[in-house]
Amino acid sequence: MELPVPLRQGVDRLLEQVPLPMLKQAAKTLSDRYRAELRDGRLHMAEDMAVKAYLATRLPATYAAVRASLDAVSEARPDFFPKTLLDVGAGPGTVLWATIDLWPDLEQAVLLEAGAAVRRVGEALAAEAVTARTAWRTGDVTIDLAELEPAELVTSAYVLDEIAPASLAKLVDRLWQLTADTLLVVEPGTPAGWQRILAVRRQLIEAGAHVLAPCPHEAPCPLVAPDWCHFARRVARSRLHRLAKDAEVPWEDEKFIFVAASRHPAAPPRARVIAPPKSGSGKVLLKLCEQDGGAAERLFTKRDGETFKAARRLDWGDALPE
């Protein structure tokens, strides 16, 4: 997966004069902070160079994760075409770009972001290419949601790993209050990210929400640590991305986990593939999370006819068709 052309071109213009040694150091610092999930009161992208490092090394991956999560929402609710978006913890507008790529008729977007440097970059990137009415707001996601208006689609991507656990329940409650239709929360695909998503999922179900994806049920998650639920998307690395990370491979796999919930129910899929498929001659083994709340590996062979043909086309994260 790659960034939309207007976004990629905008990023290239912002990075064309950045000295590579400075970009590499900023990228390492940013990566270290994300990996350690630091909650020291500092914003990950508080400085201009940190923002540029994010654009070069993290934006393509987070975009891919958000876009894949939105695809799952669209598959679960093919009749859902949001006109309004509220993105909490917007960064440089990653969710906005993924949303208009999927739903180009989006009319209005409100983006809340605490960091002045990344907010300025987000506004600049969106100014000439995004047709939806876009309003950027300054605010802390844990304390500055009171004055916001509800939206049909409310999102929070790669945010919960930056806030104190004690603030999670209050934040989720407010996000759900602001959700006129569908709420999407995306987190890194780590065991800790999975646990945060499980907490969000439980709270939303208790509040009466209907889970759209990725789960095909609303029972407790059947996976037990050290196993955990997550997905992956392959992301193309630009030349600058490879240089900033001292990487040789022209791609990377972004691991992520998400939950999408709605005020409107949707028919769940039979199952969802929750691990990379294992294929052989005339067979494919799929690890599935199923409607009955269980998780198990299922072997499909040529004897299964059309079901086998459908199964061998599935990838990690796909829903099993009826």
Secondary structure in CASP SS format (residue, H / E / C, confidence):
PFRMAT SS
TARGET T0000
AUTHOR 0000-0000-0000
METHOD secondary structure of the structure
MODEL  1
M C 1.00
E C 1.00
L C 1.00
P C 1.00
V H 1.00
P H 1.00
L H 1.00
R H 1.00
Q H 1.00
G H 1.00
V H 1.00
D H 1.00
R H 1.00
L H 1.00
L H 1.00
E C 1.00
Q C 1.00
V C 1.00
P C 1.00
L H 1.00
P H 1.00
M H 1.00
L H 1.00
K H 1.00
Q H 1.00
A H 1.00
A H 1.00
K H 1.00
T H 1.00
L H 1.00
S H 1.00
D H 1.00
R H 1.00
Y H 1.00
R H 1.00
A H 1.00
E C 1.00
L C 1.00
R C 1.00
D C 1.00
G C 1.00
R C 1.00
L C 1.00
H C 1.00
M C 1.00
A C 1.00
E C 1.00
D H 1.00
M H 1.00
A H 1.00
V H 1.00
K H 1.00
A H 1.00
Y H 1.00
L H 1.00
A H 1.00
T H 1.00
R C 1.00
L H 1.00
P H 1.00
A H 1.00
T H 1.00
Y H 1.00
A H 1.00
A H 1.00
V H 1.00
R H 1.00
A H 1.00
S H 1.00
L H 1.00
D H 1.00
A H 1.00
V H 1.00
S H 1.00
E H 1.00
A H 1.00
R C 1.00
P C 1.00
D C 1.00
F C 1.00
F C 1.00
P C 1.00
K C 1.00
T E 1.00
L E 1.00
L E 1.00
D E 1.00
V E 1.00
G C 1.00
A C 1.00
G C 1.00
P C 1.00
G C 1.00
T H 1.00
V H 1.00
L H 1.00
W H 1.00
A H 1.00
T H 1.00
I H 1.00
D H 1.00
L H 1.00
W C 1.00
P C 1.00
D C 1.00
L C 1.00
E C 1.00
Q E 1.00
A E 1.00
V E 1.00
L E 1.00
L E 1.00
E E 1.00
A C 1.00
G C 1.00
A H 1.00
A H 1.00
V H 1.00
R H 1.00
R H 1.00
V H 1.00
G H 1.00
E H 1.00
A H 1.00
L H 1.00
A H 1.00
A H 1.00
E C 1.00
A C 1.00
V C 1.00
T C 1.00
A C 1.00
R E 1.00
T E 1.00
A E 1.00
W E 1.00
R E 1.00
T E 1.00
G C 1.00
D C 1.00
V C 1.00
T C 1.00
I C 1.00
D C 1.00
L C 1.00
A C 1.00
E C 1.00
L C 1.00
E C 1.00
P C 1.00
A E 1.00
E E 1.00
L E 1.00
V E 1.00
T E 1.00
S E 1.00
A E 1.00
Y C 1.00
V C 1.00
L H 1.00
D H 1.00
E H 1.00
I C 1.00
A C 1.00
P H 1.00
A H 1.00
S H 1.00
L H 1.00
A H 1.00
K H 1.00
L H 1.00
V H 1.00
D H 1.00
R H 1.00
L H 1.00
W H 1.00
Q H 1.00
L C 1.00
T E 1.00
A E 1.00
D E 1.00
T E 1.00
L E 1.00
L E 1.00
V E 1.00
V E 1.00
E E 1.00
P E 1.00
G C 1.00
T C 1.00
P H 1.00
A H 1.00
G H 1.00
W H 1.00
Q H 1.00
R H 1.00
I H 1.00
L H 1.00
A H 1.00
V H 1.00
R H 1.00
R H 1.00
Q H 1.00
L H 1.00
I H 1.00
E H 1.00
A C 1.00
G C 1.00
A C 1.00
H E 1.00
V E 1.00
L E 1.00
A E 1.00
P C 1.00
C C 1.00
P C 1.00
H C 1.00
E C 1.00
A C 1.00
P C 1.00
C C 1.00
P C 1.00
L C 1.00
V C 1.00
A C 1.00
P C 1.00
D C 1.00
W C 1.00
C C 1.00
H C 1.00
F E 1.00
A E 1.00
R E 1.00
R E 1.00
V E 1.00
A E 1.00
R C 1.00
S C 1.00
R H 1.00
L H 1.00
H H 1.00
R H 1.00
L H 1.00
A H 1.00
K H 1.00
D C 1.00
A C 1.00
E C 1.00
V C 1.00
P C 1.00
W E 1.00
E E 1.00
D E 1.00
E E 1.00
K E 1.00
F E 1.00
I E 1.00
F E 1.00
V E 1.00
A E 1.00
A E 1.00
S E 1.00
R C 1.00
H C 1.00
P C 1.00
A C 1.00
A C 1.00
P C 1.00
P C 1.00
R C 1.00
A E 1.00
R E 1.00
V E 1.00
I C 1.00
A C 1.00
P C 1.00
P C 1.00
K E 1.00
S E 1.00
G E 1.00
S C 1.00
G C 1.00
K E 1.00
V E 1.00
L E 1.00
L E 1.00
K E 1.00
L E 1.00
C E 1.00
E E 1.00
Q C 1.00
D C 1.00
G C 1.00
G C 1.00
A E 1.00
A E 1.00
E E 1.00
R E 1.00
L E 1.00
F E 1.00
T E 1.00
K H 1.00
R H 1.00
D H 1.00
G C 1.00
E H 1.00
T H 1.00
F H 1.00
K H 1.00
A H 1.00
A H 1.00
R C 1.00
R C 1.00
L C 1.00
D C 1.00
W C 1.00
G C 1.00
D C 1.00
A E 1.00
L E 1.00
P C 1.00
E C 1.00
END
